[in-house]
Amino acid sequence: MTQANVTTTSTSLNNAQGNNDLLDTLVLQHSLKNDAALARALEVAPPVISKIRHGRLPIGASLLIRMHEVFDVSIRELKRVARAEVPA
C-alpha cells in the first residue's frame, strides 16, 4: 500500500493590512456602526476583531466561513479583498 502525498495549504489570512481592509469593507457594506457591531454579527468576542486589526491574529478558516454565512459573500470574494495589494 502506498501513501498519498498530501499538500496542505494555509486557510488563514495573515496579511494585517488586507485583514483590516476586509473588516472595514464588511463594516461599510453592511452599515455596521463599529467593530463591536461586527463582532456581534459574527458572534465572536470583540477582542478577536481587535487582535485581527492589530495583526496579532489571522482570520482563520472558521471565521472566514462565518463571514460567508452571515454576510452572504463568497469565500473567494472575502479572500480577494483581504489579499489585495496596497500600492506603495
PLY file of the C-alpha trace (Angstrom):
ply
format ascii 1.0
element vertex 88
property float x
property float y
property float z
element edge 87
property int vertex1
property int vertex2
end_header
0.00 0.00 0.00
1.39 3.43 -0.92
0.86 6.60 0.99
-0.51 9.53 -1.00
1.35 12.79 -0.83
-0.91 15.40 0.70
-0.10 19.05 0.41
-1.83 21.27 2.92
-2.30 24.96 2.37
-3.00 27.54 4.99
-6.59 28.67 5.05
-5.90 31.62 7.31
-5.47 35.14 6.05
-2.37 36.55 7.69
-1.98 39.93 5.99
-2.64 42.62 8.60
-3.42 45.42 6.12
-5.57 43.15 3.96
-7.42 41.86 7.02
-8.15 45.44 8.09
-9.42 46.16 4.58
-11.71 43.14 4.80
-13.07 44.16 8.21
-13.57 47.75 7.01
-15.37 46.51 3.90
-17.76 44.36 5.92
-18.50 47.23 8.33
-19.18 49.68 5.49
-21.13 47.39 3.16
-23.40 46.15 5.93
-23.91 49.52 7.64
-22.43 48.40 10.92
-21.61 51.12 13.43
-18.22 49.80 14.57
-16.09 46.74 15.29
-18.25 45.84 18.28
-21.27 45.56 15.98
-19.20 43.44 13.59
-18.19 41.16 16.47
-21.85 40.77 17.50
-22.90 39.97 13.93
-20.16 37.33 13.64
-20.83 36.06 17.17
-17.21 36.46 18.27
-15.77 38.32 21.24
-14.74 41.92 20.46
-11.08 41.19 21.34
-10.96 38.79 18.38
-11.66 41.66 15.98
-9.14 43.86 17.82
-6.43 41.20 17.61
-7.06 40.80 13.88
-6.89 44.58 13.41
-3.55 44.77 15.23
-2.03 41.87 13.30
-1.86 39.56 16.32
-4.40 37.07 14.97
-5.03 35.92 11.40
-8.51 35.45 10.00
-8.86 31.68 10.31
-10.98 29.34 8.25
-13.83 29.20 10.78
-14.15 33.00 10.90
-13.94 33.20 7.11
-16.79 30.70 6.85
-18.76 32.65 9.46
-18.32 35.86 7.40
-19.61 33.98 4.36
-22.65 32.68 6.25
-23.58 35.94 7.97
-22.97 38.38 5.11
-23.67 36.09 2.12
-20.34 36.95 0.49
-18.41 34.24 -1.31
-15.24 32.92 0.28
-13.42 33.80 -2.93
-14.53 37.45 -2.64
-13.59 37.64 1.04
-10.13 36.30 0.23
-9.78 38.68 -2.72
-10.46 41.71 -0.54
-8.12 40.51 2.22
-5.27 39.72 -0.16
-5.47 42.88 -2.26
-2.10 44.50 -2.62
-1.70 48.02 -1.32
0.19 50.30 -3.75
3.50 51.60 -2.38
0 1
1 2
2 3
3 4
4 5
5 6
6 7
7 8
8 9
9 10
10 11
11 12
12 13
13 14
14 15
15 16
16 17
17 18
18 19
19 20
20 21
21 22
22 23
23 24
24 25
25 26
26 27
27 28
28 29
29 30
30 31
31 32
32 33
33 34
34 35
35 36
36 37
37 38
38 39
39 40
40 41
41 42
42 43
43 44
44 45
45 46
46 47
47 48
48 49
49 50
50 51
51 52
52 53
53 54
54 55
55 56
56 57
57 58
58 59
59 60
60 61
61 62
62 63
63 64
64 65
65 66
66 67
67 68
68 69
69 70
70 71
71 72
72 73
73 74
74 75
75 76
76 77
77 78
78 79
79 80
80 81
81 82
82 83
83 84
84 85
85 86
86 87
